[in-house]
Amino acid sequence: MNFAYSEEQQLLAQSLQQFITKEYTFDARRAIIASAAGYSEQVWAKFAEMGLLGLPFAHTYGGFGGNAIDVLPVMEAIGQALIVEPYLATVGLGGQLIARGGSEGQKRALLPALIRGRLKLAFAYMERDARYELAHIATRAQRTGSGYVLEGKKCVVLHAPCADTFVVSARTAGSITDPQGISLFLVDRNTPGVSLHSYRTIDNLRAADISFSSVALPPDALLGDEGAAFPLIEAVVDYATALLCAEAVGAMRDANDATLAYLKTRKQFGVPIGSFQALQHRMVDMMISYEQAKSMAYLACAKAESTDARERKRAISAAKIKIADACRHISQEAVQLHGGMGMTEELKISHTFRRLTTIAQTFGDADYHLERFAACE
């Protein structure tokens, strides 16, 4: 596989790198996560100005018509800088659900606003006791004469505290684990009956548990066909998983660079500790893990929009297995090679450790994807 960026991708990556170097330093990030909102409106506006929010959306709605490979360098940069703004939640999940499943009216109403940075989204799909099963949905949407009434709870909805609109999965028919009978709804965060319990995650993102109590929704809140949303949810979560793998690759590269620099400068017995052969071997193993993970992340992005569901699932699960293993290996080795200071809040590597640990569990851990991969045989 050719891993070289195209000219357009190189220019985009360079622009984003310049922005990170000048405006999204580690100190700037610490100030952002310490703020009440937990993200920066100025950074989000800059993303819109740079065209990042419109990358994967059609020209019809103001986007650039790109694919997952085009978004890959953005996600790598997000991983490198540990960017906490809701890019994946808005562009990779919520925006994709609307672009793929929404009516023409919904697309024209929502996608241009998203691309201009005026609309942030969150996908509320996880429920207690569901683990990683997307079809495990107890939240119900009951049809009424004037639309639907939504009742239920969602947990760990990433970036929900800053979202303007939620895309919510709910059951309109079937039993709690039935893939049939699942629908998607657009819910404004200010709708009566919607309540959030917000908190900070271990990797310094913001999330919320959301309760829906007799939430009245109009008929046009339905996204796509009633009861037929499961294939769309699977496809979009696979797409987001591929982007998450690319983010992990950026974070791994930064962890390796920081560790190598530390080994070259930290001295014991009058010499840099990087001169010790045992540590050199560990550093080489980290680089091998990174290169293997990079290859699999690129494969995942190349297959993320495949119309062959079996091919897509196999590629995404294979990548997530390798990414999860590499996240654990590189993050733990990086902290250990930094010594005690590797666990301090003041050092970026401790934050990278937490982000990589979380990525390894998001959208399914290695064990889950091993079973999924085997099921695709």
C-alpha positions in Angstrom: 0.0 0.0 0.0 1.3 3.5 -0.8 1.3 5.5 2.4 2.4 8.7 0.8 0.0 11.6 1.1 -1.3 13.3 -2.1 -0.3 16.9 -2.7 -3.7 18.1 -1.3 -3.3 16.0 1.8 0.2 17.2 2.3 -0.9 20.8 2.2 -3.7 20.2 4.6 -1.4 18.3 7.0 1.1 21.1 6.9 -1.5 23.8 7.6 -2.9 21.8 10.5 0.6 21.1 11.8 1.4 24.9 11.7 -1.8 25.6 13.6 -1.0 23.0 16.3 2.6 24.3 16.7 1.5 27.9 17.1 -1.9 27.7 18.7 -2.6 24.2 20.1 0.4 23.6 22.3 0.3 21.3 25.3 -0.1 24.3 27.6 -2.9 25.7 25.5 -4.6 22.3 25.6 -4.3 22.2 29.4 -6.0 25.6 29.6 -8.8 24.3 27.4 -9.5 21.1 29.4 -9.5 23.2 32.6 -12.2 25.5 31.2 -15.9 25.1 32.1 -16.8 24.0 28.5 -13.8 21.6 28.1 -13.3 22.7 24.5 -12.6 25.9 22.6 -15.1 27.7 20.4 -12.1 29.6 18.8 -10.4 26.3 17.8 -13.7 25.0 16.5 -14.2 28.1 14.4 -10.6 27.7 13.1 -11.4 24.1 12.1 -14.4 25.4 10.1 -12.2 28.1 8.5 -9.6 25.6 7.5 -12.3 23.4 5.9 -11.7 20.5 8.2 -15.4 20.1 9.1 -16.4 19.8 5.5 -13.9 17.3 4.3 -16.0 14.1 4.0 -19.3 15.8 2.9 -20.7 16.4 -0.6 -20.1 19.6 -2.5 -23.8 20.0 -2.7 -23.9 21.0 1.0 -20.7 23.0 1.1 -18.2 20.2 1.7 -15.2 18.9 -0.2 -16.4 15.4 -1.2 -13.6 13.6 0.5 -13.4 10.1 1.8 -11.9 8.5 5.0 -8.4 8.6 3.5 -8.7 12.3 3.1 -9.7 12.7 6.7 -6.8 10.4 7.9 -4.2 13.2 8.2 -6.6 15.3 10.2 -7.2 12.4 12.6 -3.4 11.8 12.9 -2.9 15.4 13.8 -5.7 15.2 16.4 -4.0 12.3 17.9 -0.6 13.9 17.9 -1.8 17.1 19.7 -4.5 15.3 21.8 -7.1 17.7 20.5 -10.2 17.6 22.7 -12.7 19.4 20.3 -15.6 17.2 19.2 -14.4 16.4 15.7 -15.0 12.6 15.7 -18.4 13.0 17.4 -19.6 15.7 15.0 -17.9 14.8 11.7 -17.3 11.1 12.0 -20.5 10.0 13.7 -23.4 12.5 13.8 -22.6 14.1 10.5 -22.1 10.8 8.8 -25.5 9.5 10.1 -27.2 12.6 8.6 -25.3 12.5 5.3 -26.0 8.8 4.8 -29.4 8.4 6.3 -31.1 11.8 6.3 -33.7 13.1 4.0 -32.7 15.8 1.5 -34.4 18.4 3.7 -32.5 17.2 6.8 -29.2 17.3 4.9 -29.7 20.8 3.6 -30.8 22.1 7.0 -28.0 20.5 9.0 -24.9 19.8 7.0 -24.1 23.4 5.9 -24.5 24.5 9.5 -22.1 21.7 10.6 -19.6 22.6 8.0 -19.6 26.3 8.9 -19.0 25.3 12.6 -22.4 26.4 13.8 -23.7 22.9 14.7 -22.1 20.3 16.9 -23.5 16.8 17.2 -23.2 13.8 19.5 -24.4 10.2 18.8 -26.3 8.8 21.8 -26.2 5.0 21.3 -24.5 3.3 24.3 -26.7 1.9 27.1 -25.9 0.3 30.4 -25.1 -3.4 30.2 -24.8 -3.3 26.4 -21.0 -3.6 26.3 -20.2 -3.1 22.6 -23.3 -4.5 21.1 -24.9 -1.8 18.9 -28.2 -3.6 18.7 -28.7 -3.7 22.5 -31.1 -0.8 22.8 -33.8 -0.5 25.5 -34.6 3.2 24.8 -38.1 3.3 23.2 -39.8 5.7 20.8 -43.5 5.3 20.7 -45.4 6.6 17.7 -48.2 9.0 18.5 -50.7 11.0 16.5 -48.3 14.0 16.4 -45.0 12.2 16.1 -43.0 10.1 18.6 -42.5 10.0 22.4 -38.9 9.1 23.4 -38.3 7.4 26.7 -35.0 5.9 28.0 -31.4 6.5 29.0 -28.0 6.7 27.2 -24.6 6.6 28.9 -21.2 7.9 28.1 -22.3 10.1 25.2 -19.0 11.6 24.1 -19.1 15.4 23.6 -22.8 15.6 24.6 -22.2 18.6 26.9 -21.2 20.8 23.9 -23.5 19.3 21.3 -26.4 21.3 19.9 -28.3 18.2 18.6 -28.2 14.5 19.5 -28.6 11.7 17.1 -30.4 9.1 19.3 -30.9 5.4 18.6 -34.2 4.1 19.9 -36.4 1.0 19.5 -39.6 1.4 17.7 -40.2 -2.4 17.5 -38.7 -5.7 18.6 -37.0 -7.0 21.7 -34.0 -5.4 23.5 -31.3 -7.1 21.4 -33.1 -7.4 18.1 -31.3 -5.7 15.2 -34.6 -5.1 13.6 -36.9 -2.3 14.8 -34.1 0.3 15.6 -34.7 3.9 14.5 -32.7 7.1 14.7 -34.0 10.5 15.9 -32.7 14.0 15.8 -33.2 15.6 19.3 -32.4 19.2 20.1 -30.6 19.3 23.5 -33.1 21.9 24.7 -36.2 19.8 24.1 -38.3 19.4 27.3 -37.7 16.1 29.0 -34.0 15.9 28.0 -31.6 16.0 30.9 -27.8 15.6 31.1 -25.4 14.5 33.8 -22.1 15.8 32.5 -18.6 14.8 33.5 -14.9 14.6 32.4 -13.6 11.3 31.1 -10.2 9.8 32.1 -8.6 11.2 28.9 -10.0 14.7 29.6 -12.8 14.7 27.1 -16.3 15.6 28.1 -19.2 13.2 28.1 -22.7 12.9 29.6 -25.3 10.4 30.6 -28.6 11.5 29.0 -32.1 10.8 30.2 -35.1 11.1 27.9 -38.4 11.4 29.9 -41.5 11.6 27.8 -39.7 13.6 25.1 -42.1 14.6 22.4 -40.6 14.6 18.9 -42.2 15.7 15.6 -42.4 13.3 12.7 -39.5 14.9 10.9 -37.2 14.1 13.8 -37.0 10.6 12.4 -33.7 10.0 10.6 -34.1 7.5 7.7 -36.7 4.7 7.6 -38.4 3.7 10.8 -37.1 0.4 12.3 -34.3 0.0 9.7 -31.4 2.0 11.1 -29.1 -0.9 12.3 -27.1 -1.3 9.1 -26.6 2.4 8.9 -25.4 2.5 12.6 -23.0 -0.4 11.9 -21.5 1.3 8.8 -21.1 4.7 10.5 -19.5 3.2 13.7 -17.1 1.3 11.4 -16.2 4.5 9.6 -15.7 6.3 13.0 -13.6 3.3 14.2 -11.3 3.7 11.2 -10.8 7.4 11.9 -10.2 6.5 15.6 -7.4 4.1 14.5 -5.8 7.0 12.5 -6.0 9.2 15.6 -4.3 6.5 17.6 -1.5 6.3 15.1 -0.8 10.1 15.5 -0.7 9.7 19.3 1.6 6.7 19.1 4.0 8.6 16.8 4.1 11.4 19.3 4.6 9.0 22.2 7.5 7.4 20.4 9.1 10.7 19.5 8.9 12.0 23.1 10.3 8.7 24.5 13.2 8.7 22.0 14.0 12.3 22.8 13.9 11.5 26.6 16.3 8.5 26.1 18.7 10.7 24.3 18.8 13.4 27.0 18.2 11.6 30.4 21.6 10.5 31.8 22.6 7.8 34.3 26.2 6.9 35.2 27.3 9.9 33.1 25.8 8.7 29.8 22.4 9.0 28.1 20.1 6.1 29.0 19.5 5.6 25.3 22.9 4.1 25.0 21.8 1.1 27.1 21.1 -1.8 24.7 18.1 -3.1 26.7 16.3 0.2 26.3 17.3 0.4 22.6 15.6 -2.9 22.1 12.4 -1.7 23.8 12.4 1.4 21.7 12.8 -0.6 18.5 9.8 -2.8 19.6 7.7 0.4 20.1 8.6 1.6 16.6 7.7 -1.8 15.1 4.3 -1.7 16.9 3.8 1.8 15.5 4.6 0.8 11.9 2.3 -2.2 12.1 -0.5 -0.1 13.6 -0.1 2.6 10.9 -0.4 0.0 8.1 -3.6 -1.4 9.6 -5.1 2.1 10.2 -4.5 3.0 6.6 -6.1 -0.2 5.5 -9.1 0.5 7.7 -9.6 3.9 6.2 -9.3 2.5 2.7 -12.0 0.0 3.5 -14.2 2.2 5.7 -16.7 3.1 2.9 -16.7 -0.3 1.2 -20.2 -1.3 -0.1 -19.3 -4.9 0.8 -20.3 -5.1 4.5 -18.3 -8.3 5.2 -15.1 -6.9 3.7 -15.6 -3.6 5.7 -16.2 -5.4 9.0 -13.2 -7.7 8.5 -10.8 -4.8 7.7 -12.1 -2.6 10.5 -12.0 -5.4 13.1 -8.5 -6.5 12.0 -7.3 -3.0 12.4 -8.9 -2.4 15.8 -7.3 -5.6 17.1 -3.9 -4.4 16.1 -4.5 -0.8 17.2 -5.7 -1.9 20.6 -2.6 -4.1 21.2 -0.3 -1.3 20.0 -2.1 1.3 22.2 -1.4 -0.8 25.2 2.2 -1.7 24.3 3.4 1.8 23.3 1.6 3.7 26.0 2.8 1.5 28.8 6.4 1.4 27.5 6.5 5.1 27.0 5.5 5.8 30.6 7.9 3.2 32.0 10.8 4.5 30.0 10.1 8.0 31.3 10.3 6.6 34.8 8.2 8.2 37.6 7.8 11.5 35.8 5.9 9.7 33.1 2.8 9.6 35.4 2.8 13.3 36.2 0.1 15.7 35.0 2.8 18.2 33.8 4.2 15.8 31.2 2.3 15.2 28.0 3.1 11.5 27.9 0.8 10.8 30.8 -2.1 12.3 28.9 -1.1 10.4 25.8 -1.1 7.2 27.9 -4.7 7.9 29.0 -5.9 8.7 25.5 -4.4 5.6 24.0 -5.8 3.4 26.8 -9.3 4.9 26.1 -9.0 4.4 22.3 -8.2 0.7 22.8 -11.6 0.3 24.5 -13.7 2.7 22.3 -16.0 1.0 19.7 -14.9 -2.4 21.0 -11.8 -3.8 22.6 -9.5 -6.4 21.0 -11.5 -9.4 22.4 -14.7 -8.0 20.9 -13.2 -7.5 17.5 -11.5 -10.9 17.5 -15.0 -12.4 17.8 -16.4 -10.1 15.2 -13.5 -10.8 12.8 -14.0 -14.6 13.3 -17.7 -14.2 12.6 -17.0 -12.6 9.2 -15.2 -15.8 8.0 
